[in-house]
Amino acid sequence: MEIKNGVRLLRGSPNTLIVGNYVVDPGQPEDRAGEILSIAGRSPVVLLTHFHADHLTATPNGAEVYAPWGEELFVASVRARLFFTHGVYVEGAVYKGSDIQLSGVVKPGEKIGPFEVVALPGHTFGHVGYYTEGVLYAGDALFGEKVLEKYGVPYLMDVDMFLSSLDKIIELDPETLVIGHGPLRVARGELRNW
Ligand SMILES: [Zn+2]
């Protein structure tokens, strides 16, 4: 679906944001890659909010991929990713993904394609969001009610960072907020009540 001129959203868990050939968080499962290519075209540029496998498993083969600065090793290597997520290399992990050849890293404050990179750490240390035309893709910097009901607490590496990232999102006051898992979007003004 189209959120606004040229900003498309592919629903899923996580949701995927697509602007032109730029794809934020391809998500999972692997065969979602085909759907992504049909929207973004044959030479996608993939931008990741963080290294978690459920956000990158559907990265199309041959895509140009950018990891958030500081998390590039975990994006590139499935072994490093699993070690860091679970503390062991578990073959049977639900979300695993594969090794990914990176084209580069993105840092908060930088611009890439139509997006501005916003630091939103807490869920992971290097977690970033992507902002364009009043739309903020916040990845796992926020969780929907369903996720919180299921897991009780959100997965966080640093609670203080997570809370200041929430403040930053409120301050940024996006017209449309898209989060990784959960409701499609939150309208302006509703955010404070979360
Ligand atoms: Zn995550």
Boltz pocket constraint, residues with backbone or C-beta under 6 A from the ligand:
constraints:
  - pocket:
      binder: B
      contacts: [[A, 50], [A, 52], [A, 123], [A, 140]]
      max_distance: 6.0
